[in-house]
Amino acid sequence: MDPNAPPVTSPEPQPSIIRWILGFLLVGACWGLTTPFMRRAALNYTPPSRPSLTDPTNSWLKRKILGVFWAVVGVLSRPAYAIPLLINITGSVWFFVLIGKAELSLTVPITNSLAFMFTVLGEWWAEKKVISRDTWIGMALVLGGIGLCVQSKS
C-alpha cells in the first residue's frame, strides 16, 4: 500500500426509499399546505393607521418604504401568518438538504408537484374550496408524471 495515497473512504450510505418519499412529502406539505393559510392571514390583515405614511412632509419614496416596512412588520407579527411562514421556510431548509443528497432532476419536479397537490388540499382545508373533478384528474396525472420521472431514472 502506497503511504502517499489518499485514504480510501467508503461512499456514504444512501437513505432508504421510505426516507426519500417522506422527505419529498415533507417538503411538499410544508410548501403547499401553508400557502393557503398565509394567503388567508394576509387577506384578513387590516393595517393600523400610521401618521408617518400620510405625513406630507415625508417624501413619496420615504412613505412607500415605510409602508412596505410596516406592512411586513404587521403581517409577521400575527401568528396566523408567522407560524405558516415559519413552517414554509422550514420546508425550504429540508429541500436544500434533499438536493444535496438526491438527484436534482428528480427532487425539483417531485417537490414542486407535491407542493401543488398539497396547496389544493390546503385550499380545501383552509378556505373550504371544493376540489373539482378536473382538479382531481390533474392531480392524478401529476402523480403519474412523478411516477414516470422516477421510473425513467431507475
MIFI-886590 format. One record per residue (C-alpha): x, y, z. Coordinates in pm, 1 decimal. Layout:
<vexbas>
VEXBA        px        py        pz
VEXBA         X         Y         Z
...
</vexbas>
This chain:
<vexbas>
VEXBA        px        py        pz
VEXBA       0.0       0.0       0.0
VEXBA     134.0     340.2    -101.0
VEXBA     179.7     562.2     209.7
VEXBA     128.1     875.7      -7.8
VEXBA    -205.0     758.0    -148.4
VEXBA    -514.9     931.8     -15.2
VEXBA    -715.5     726.2     231.7
VEXBA    -990.0     517.6      79.7
VEXBA   -1328.5     628.0     204.0
VEXBA   -1641.3     430.7     154.2
VEXBA   -1931.4     615.0      -5.7
VEXBA   -2197.3     747.6     227.9
VEXBA   -2484.3     504.9     258.2
VEXBA   -2796.0     620.4      74.6
VEXBA   -3118.7     664.0     273.1
VEXBA   -3393.6     408.5     218.6
VEXBA   -3667.9     471.6     -36.0
VEXBA   -3910.4     534.8     251.7
VEXBA   -3689.7     818.2     377.0
VEXBA   -3674.5     971.8      28.1
VEXBA   -4053.6     953.6      -1.9
VEXBA   -4102.3    1102.5     344.5
VEXBA   -3855.2    1380.9     263.1
VEXBA   -4033.4    1469.4     -60.5
VEXBA   -4373.6    1457.2     110.9
VEXBA   -4249.3    1670.3     398.5
VEXBA   -4115.7    1943.2     170.0
VEXBA   -4428.8    1936.7     -49.3
VEXBA   -4653.8    1956.4     256.0
VEXBA   -4454.1    2239.2     415.2
VEXBA   -4469.7    2441.5      95.8
VEXBA   -4819.4    2356.3     -21.2
VEXBA   -5028.2    2330.4     294.8
VEXBA   -4900.9    2656.7     439.9
VEXBA   -4963.7    2876.7     136.3
VEXBA   -5345.3    2897.0     170.2
VEXBA   -5313.2    2977.7     540.5
VEXBA   -5063.6    3258.1     472.1
VEXBA   -5291.6    3388.9     198.2
VEXBA   -5592.6    3389.5     430.5
VEXBA   -5394.8    3567.4     704.3
VEXBA   -5267.4    3830.2     459.5
VEXBA   -5616.5    3891.6     317.3
VEXBA   -5765.6    3926.3     665.5
VEXBA   -5498.4    4172.9     776.1
VEXBA   -5611.1    4531.3     825.9
VEXBA   -5314.4    4756.5     894.0
VEXBA   -5345.4    5020.2    1163.8
VEXBA   -5321.0    5380.4    1052.9
VEXBA   -4973.9    5522.3    1081.0
VEXBA   -4924.9    5900.0    1068.2
VEXBA   -4582.0    5863.6     906.0
VEXBA   -4749.2    5708.5     600.0
VEXBA   -4969.6    6010.3     536.1
VEXBA   -4736.9    6285.0     658.0
VEXBA   -4691.6    6524.9     363.8
VEXBA   -4351.5    6633.0     497.1
VEXBA   -4219.2    6285.1     417.3
VEXBA   -4112.8    6227.1      60.1
VEXBA   -4310.0    5990.1    -163.1
VEXBA   -4022.0    5741.4    -152.4
VEXBA   -3995.7    5753.6     227.5
VEXBA   -4373.9    5697.6     260.9
VEXBA   -4353.3    5396.1      26.5
VEXBA   -4056.2    5245.6     211.7
VEXBA   -4227.5    5299.0     547.8
VEXBA   -4547.0    5149.8     406.0
VEXBA   -4368.4    4832.5     299.6
VEXBA   -4181.7    4813.5     630.4
VEXBA   -4497.6    4849.6     842.2
VEXBA   -4689.1    4604.1     623.6
VEXBA   -4417.3    4340.5     669.7
VEXBA   -4394.8    4405.3    1045.6
VEXBA   -4773.2    4397.3    1078.1
VEXBA   -4820.9    4071.7     891.7
VEXBA   -4523.6    3894.3    1051.8
VEXBA   -4636.1    3995.1    1400.0
VEXBA   -4957.7    3796.4    1353.9
VEXBA   -4929.3    3426.4    1446.0
VEXBA   -5186.2    3337.9    1177.9
VEXBA   -4925.5    3439.3     919.9
VEXBA   -4596.1    3390.8    1103.9
VEXBA   -4648.0    3025.0    1200.7
VEXBA   -4731.8    2902.3     847.6
VEXBA   -4443.3    3112.6     713.6
VEXBA   -4202.1    2950.7     959.6
VEXBA   -4321.8    2602.9     856.2
VEXBA   -4288.1    2702.1     489.1
VEXBA   -3931.8    2823.1     542.1
VEXBA   -3852.2    2502.5     730.9
VEXBA   -3964.0    2313.5     419.1
VEXBA   -3715.2    2516.7     218.1
VEXBA   -3434.2    2416.2     453.2
VEXBA   -3532.4    2049.3     415.2
VEXBA   -3544.7    2098.0      37.6
VEXBA   -3182.9    2215.0      36.1
VEXBA   -3085.8    1912.1     242.7
VEXBA   -3264.3    1690.3     -10.7
VEXBA   -3099.2    1845.3    -316.0
VEXBA   -2763.4    1789.4    -150.0
VEXBA   -2830.8    1414.7    -140.5
VEXBA   -3092.1    1330.2    -405.7
VEXBA   -3077.3    1365.6    -779.2
VEXBA   -3165.9    1721.2    -875.6
VEXBA   -3367.0    1625.4   -1183.9
VEXBA   -3599.7    1422.9    -959.1
VEXBA   -3605.9    1634.9    -645.2
VEXBA   -3722.1    1959.7    -804.7
VEXBA   -4016.9    1825.9   -1009.4
VEXBA   -4130.3    1590.9    -732.6
VEXBA   -4128.1    1850.8    -455.6
VEXBA   -4289.7    2119.2    -671.1
VEXBA   -4558.3    1878.8    -794.6
VEXBA   -4630.9    1767.9    -439.8
VEXBA   -4645.2    2132.3    -329.5
VEXBA   -4913.4    2191.1    -596.6
VEXBA   -5114.2    1894.1    -471.6
VEXBA   -5081.7    1997.0    -107.0
VEXBA   -5185.0    2353.3    -199.8
VEXBA   -5508.7    2214.9    -344.4
VEXBA   -5566.3    2019.8     -23.0
VEXBA   -5474.5    2326.3     184.8
VEXBA   -5730.0    2538.8      -0.2
VEXBA   -5990.0    2273.1      69.7
VEXBA   -5894.9    2274.3     436.7
VEXBA   -5836.0    2648.5     496.3
VEXBA   -6086.8    2801.9     257.1
VEXBA   -6338.5    2518.0     221.5
VEXBA   -6288.7    2519.7    -156.6
VEXBA   -6446.0    2230.2    -340.9
VEXBA   -6196.2    2022.1    -536.6
VEXBA   -6341.5    1981.6    -884.4
VEXBA   -6332.6    1664.8   -1091.4
VEXBA   -6086.8    1824.8   -1332.0
VEXBA   -5852.2    1910.5   -1044.9
VEXBA   -5866.6    1550.2    -920.7
VEXBA   -5781.9    1432.6   -1272.0
VEXBA   -5495.3    1682.6   -1287.1
VEXBA   -5359.7    1562.7    -954.0
VEXBA   -5376.0    1201.3   -1074.3
VEXBA   -5186.2    1299.7   -1389.2
VEXBA   -4925.7    1478.6   -1175.5
VEXBA   -4878.3    1161.7    -969.2
VEXBA   -4845.4     964.5   -1292.1
VEXBA   -4583.3    1212.0   -1413.5
VEXBA   -4388.6    1178.0   -1090.5
VEXBA   -4402.0     802.5   -1132.1
VEXBA   -4269.9     828.6   -1488.5
VEXBA   -3984.0    1054.7   -1377.3
VEXBA   -3883.3     814.8   -1102.8
VEXBA   -3915.8     511.7   -1333.5
VEXBA   -3703.9     676.1   -1602.3
VEXBA   -3418.3     724.1   -1354.8
VEXBA   -3428.5     361.6   -1234.4
</vexbas>
